[in-house]
Amino acid sequence: MLTLRLRVWPVNGGARPKEARRTNIYSAWPPLKRLRRRLLGLVCRLPDTGIFGLCKLRSHILVCGFPRCGTTMLQMMLENALPHARRFGYEIGGWRAATYSWRNHAVMISKVPHDVFRLEPLRDFYRGRSARLRIILMVRDPRDVLTSKRLTGGPSGYCVGIDRWRRYYQAFTRHRDDADVLVIRYEELVRHPASQQMRVEQFTDESMSVPFANFHLISRLDFDQSTLNGLRPVGTSLIGRWAAPEHRERIAQVLRHLPELPHALIRLGYERDEAWTIDHGMIDHREDEFTPTPTYAIAAADDRYRAMPHGNVGNESIIHYIGGQS
């Protein structure tokens, strides 16, 4: 039986409630695009009705979190461990995957780091539906994130700017304790992939057929590996890379422009105190107050950056593009 879902809003001058407007991604789109996506979405979500024997969606596993912290690696681990899931093989926003991407699968996997800025609309979408949204937040030592460079593809130089990291930190701390969120540390994922896989299985209630540690043994032409810096076995060689002499100047720069970093490291569980800053000329470690940035603007900036020809941007261009300075 095909069921249509209708929402009735209180009569108030024809306007929808403020909270509903805030959590609806559709409202930010032009009318024609909004109509096109809504119509396409009805077709893509037809399997959720179970009509004609189609497969209802049971779980949407959404991977997001800090950039350069292993989200692509975890996506490939999940997709290879759940071969019967709806797998995209590339970055796709959770909203697009949920609302207007064809599926006929019990499980769906999506990944894009900046979904951490738009979790509420996704929660609102799944609220009252039979499918479960399971959010995995990835985190990594901020110093390793801020000293990460691409070896293949994309612009040269450091990948993550200071202001960009700060915005992700704000969003991460808002959501890390939410009931529908599982936090996975990059360091634990590469040190103990089996135990982290067990955590994911328990959290998602989905059984997996391929060990995370063997994710690199499955060759897939349909998977975008450009951000992996090469497909290789799980290893710990990149943990603590920030301490290498080549990054000393970068770390000093980060400490000058991100004085709240030592406190953030303690809060995230990567340091017990601020003693590590002595060798990097840190003078004032006071935590600054953050000025929240509109979350949709950050996500949109990341989207627009990815659409830019990489040949036309230079070192740290993403920082200046999104609006940060480092």
C-alpha positions in Angstrom: 0.0 0.0 0.0 1.4 3.4 -1.0 1.3 5.9 1.8 1.6 9.7 1.3 3.2 11.6 4.1 1.6 15.0 4.7 2.6 17.6 7.3 0.0 20.2 8.5 1.4 23.4 10.0 -0.6 25.7 12.3 -2.2 28.6 10.6 0.0 31.6 11.2 -0.2 33.9 8.3 0.6 31.1 5.9 4.1 30.7 7.3 5.7 27.5 8.6 7.1 27.3 12.1 10.5 28.9 12.5 12.1 25.7 13.6 10.8 23.8 10.6 12.2 26.5 8.3 15.6 26.3 10.0 16.0 22.6 9.6 14.8 22.2 6.0 17.6 22.2 3.4 15.0 22.6 0.7 14.2 26.1 1.8 17.6 27.4 0.8 17.1 26.4 -2.9 15.5 28.3 -5.8 11.9 27.3 -6.3 12.5 25.4 -9.6 15.3 23.3 -8.1 13.3 22.7 -5.0 10.4 21.3 -7.1 12.6 19.2 -9.3 14.4 17.6 -6.3 11.2 16.9 -4.4 9.6 15.2 -7.5 12.8 13.2 -8.1 12.9 12.3 -4.4 9.5 10.7 -4.5 10.7 8.3 -7.2 14.0 7.6 -5.5 12.4 6.8 -2.2 9.7 4.6 -3.7 11.4 1.4 -2.4 10.8 2.7 1.2 7.1 1.9 0.7 7.8 -1.7 0.0 5.6 -1.6 -3.1 6.2 -4.2 -5.8 8.5 -6.1 -3.4 11.1 -3.4 -3.3 13.5 -3.3 -0.4 12.9 -0.8 2.4 15.8 1.2 3.8 16.7 0.0 7.3 19.8 1.9 8.2 21.6 5.0 6.9 25.2 5.0 8.1 26.5 8.6 7.7 30.2 9.3 8.1 31.3 12.9 8.8 33.6 14.8 11.1 36.9 16.6 10.7 38.6 16.7 7.3 41.8 14.7 6.8 40.9 12.3 9.7 40.3 9.1 7.8 36.7 9.5 6.7 37.4 8.2 3.2 39.3 5.2 4.6 36.4 4.5 6.9 33.9 4.8 4.0 35.9 2.2 2.0 36.1 -0.1 5.1 32.3 0.1 5.5 31.5 -0.3 1.9 33.7 -3.3 1.5 32.5 -4.8 4.7 28.8 -4.3 3.7 28.9 -5.3 0.0 25.1 -5.5 -0.3 24.6 -1.9 1.0 23.9 1.1 -1.2 27.5 2.1 -1.9 28.4 5.4 -3.7 32.2 5.0 -3.8 32.7 8.8 -3.6 31.8 11.7 -1.3 28.0 12.4 -1.2 26.1 14.4 1.2 23.7 12.6 3.6 20.8 14.8 2.4 21.3 13.9 -1.2 21.7 10.2 -0.4 18.6 10.2 1.8 16.3 12.3 -0.4 17.0 12.0 -4.0 19.4 9.1 -4.8 18.0 5.9 -6.0 18.2 2.9 -3.7 16.7 -0.5 -3.3 18.8 -1.6 -0.3 18.4 -2.2 3.4 21.5 -0.3 4.3 23.0 2.9 2.8 26.4 4.4 3.4 27.2 8.1 2.8 30.2 10.2 3.6 31.2 13.8 3.5 33.0 15.6 6.3 30.9 18.7 6.3 27.7 16.8 7.0 28.6 17.5 10.6 27.2 21.0 10.0 23.8 19.8 8.8 22.8 16.9 11.0 19.6 18.5 12.3 17.9 18.5 8.9 18.8 14.9 8.4 17.5 13.9 11.8 14.3 15.8 11.0 14.0 13.9 7.7 14.3 10.5 9.4 12.1 11.4 12.4 9.0 9.3 12.1 10.4 7.1 9.4 11.2 3.4 9.8 14.8 3.8 8.7 17.5 4.6 11.3 20.1 7.3 10.9 23.4 6.3 12.4 26.0 9.0 12.6 29.7 8.3 12.8 31.9 11.3 13.8 35.6 11.0 13.0 38.2 12.9 15.0 42.0 13.0 14.8 44.8 14.8 16.7 44.3 18.4 15.5 48.0 18.9 15.0 48.1 16.0 12.5 45.0 17.4 10.7 46.5 20.9 10.5 49.8 19.5 9.1 48.2 17.2 6.6 49.2 17.5 2.9 47.9 15.9 -0.2 50.4 13.7 -2.1 48.2 13.2 -5.1 45.4 15.3 -6.5 44.2 18.7 -5.3 46.2 21.8 -4.5 49.6 21.5 -2.8 50.4 22.7 0.7 48.5 22.2 3.9 44.9 21.0 3.3 43.1 22.4 6.3 43.2 26.0 7.3 43.0 27.3 10.9 39.6 28.9 10.7 38.2 25.9 8.9 39.4 23.6 11.6 38.0 25.8 14.3 34.5 25.6 12.7 34.7 21.9 12.5 35.7 21.8 16.2 32.7 23.9 17.1 30.3 21.5 15.3 32.1 18.4 16.6 31.8 19.4 20.2 28.1 20.2 19.7 27.3 16.7 18.5 29.8 14.3 19.9 27.7 13.3 22.9 24.4 13.0 21.0 22.6 9.6 21.4 22.7 8.8 17.7 26.4 9.5 17.3 29.4 7.2 17.5 32.8 8.9 17.8 35.8 7.1 16.3 39.3 8.3 16.6 41.6 7.9 13.6 44.3 6.7 15.9 42.2 3.9 17.3 40.9 2.9 13.9 44.4 2.3 12.5 45.8 0.8 15.7 42.9 -1.5 16.5 40.7 -1.9 13.4 39.0 -5.1 14.7 37.8 -3.5 18.0 36.6 -0.4 16.2 34.7 -2.6 13.7 33.0 -4.3 16.6 31.9 -0.9 18.0 30.5 0.1 14.6 28.6 -3.3 14.3 27.1 -2.8 17.7 26.2 0.8 17.0 24.6 0.2 13.6 23.3 -3.3 14.4 24.6 -4.5 11.1 26.9 -7.6 10.6 29.9 -7.1 8.4 31.5 -9.7 6.2 35.0 -8.2 5.5 37.4 -7.2 8.3 38.3 -3.5 8.3 42.0 -4.5 8.3 41.5 -6.1 4.9 39.8 -3.2 3.3 42.7 -2.5 0.9 42.7 -6.0 -0.5 39.5 -5.4 -2.5 40.1 -3.7 -5.7 37.3 -1.4 -6.8 37.4 0.8 -9.9 34.2 2.5 -8.7 35.8 4.0 -5.6 37.4 7.5 -5.6 40.7 7.0 -3.8 42.0 10.5 -4.6 42.1 11.6 -0.9 43.7 8.4 0.4 47.2 9.4 -0.7 47.3 5.8 -2.1 45.7 2.6 -1.2 47.7 0.8 1.5 47.3 -1.4 4.5 46.1 0.1 7.8 49.2 1.5 9.6 50.2 3.9 12.4 53.0 5.7 10.5 51.0 8.9 10.2 50.2 9.2 13.9 52.2 12.1 15.4 53.5 13.3 12.1 53.1 16.9 13.3 56.2 16.6 15.5 58.5 16.2 12.5 61.0 19.1 12.0 59.5 19.9 8.7 56.2 21.0 10.4 57.8 23.0 13.2 57.1 26.3 11.5 53.6 25.3 10.7 52.9 24.3 14.3 54.3 27.6 15.6 52.0 29.4 13.1 49.0 27.4 14.3 49.7 28.3 17.9 49.9 32.0 17.1 46.6 32.0 15.3 44.8 29.3 17.3 45.7 30.0 20.9 42.8 27.8 22.1 44.5 24.7 20.5 46.2 23.4 23.7 42.9 23.5 25.6 41.1 21.8 22.7 43.7 19.0 22.7 43.0 18.4 26.4 39.3 18.5 25.8 39.6 16.0 23.0 41.8 13.7 25.0 45.0 14.1 23.1 47.0 15.9 25.8 46.9 16.0 29.6 48.4 19.5 29.9 50.0 22.2 27.8 53.6 21.2 28.3 54.1 20.2 24.7 53.8 23.9 23.7 57.1 24.9 25.4 59.1 23.9 22.4 56.9 25.9 20.0 57.0 29.3 21.5 53.5 29.4 22.9 53.0 32.3 25.2 49.3 32.8 25.8 47.1 29.6 26.0 43.9 31.2 27.0 40.8 29.8 25.2 39.2 32.4 23.1 35.4 32.6 22.7 34.2 31.3 19.4 31.9 33.2 17.1 29.5 30.7 15.6 29.5 30.5 11.8 26.3 29.7 9.9 26.6 25.9 9.3 25.0 25.9 5.8 27.5 28.5 4.7 30.4 26.4 5.7 29.0 23.3 4.0 28.2 25.3 0.8 31.8 26.7 0.8 33.2 23.2 0.9 30.9 22.2 -1.9 31.9 25.1 -4.1 35.6 24.6 -3.4 35.4 20.9 -4.5 33.8 22.2 -7.8 36.8 24.5 -8.5 39.5 23.4 -11.0 42.4 22.4 -8.8 44.8 23.7 -11.3 43.7 27.2 -10.6 44.3 27.3 -6.9 47.5 27.3 -4.9 48.8 26.7 -1.4 46.2 27.1 1.3 43.7 28.4 -1.3 40.8 26.6 0.5 41.6 28.6 3.6 41.2 31.9 1.8 38.3 30.7 -0.3 36.2 29.7 2.8 37.3 32.9 4.5 40.0 31.9 7.0 43.5 33.2 7.4 46.4 31.2 8.7 
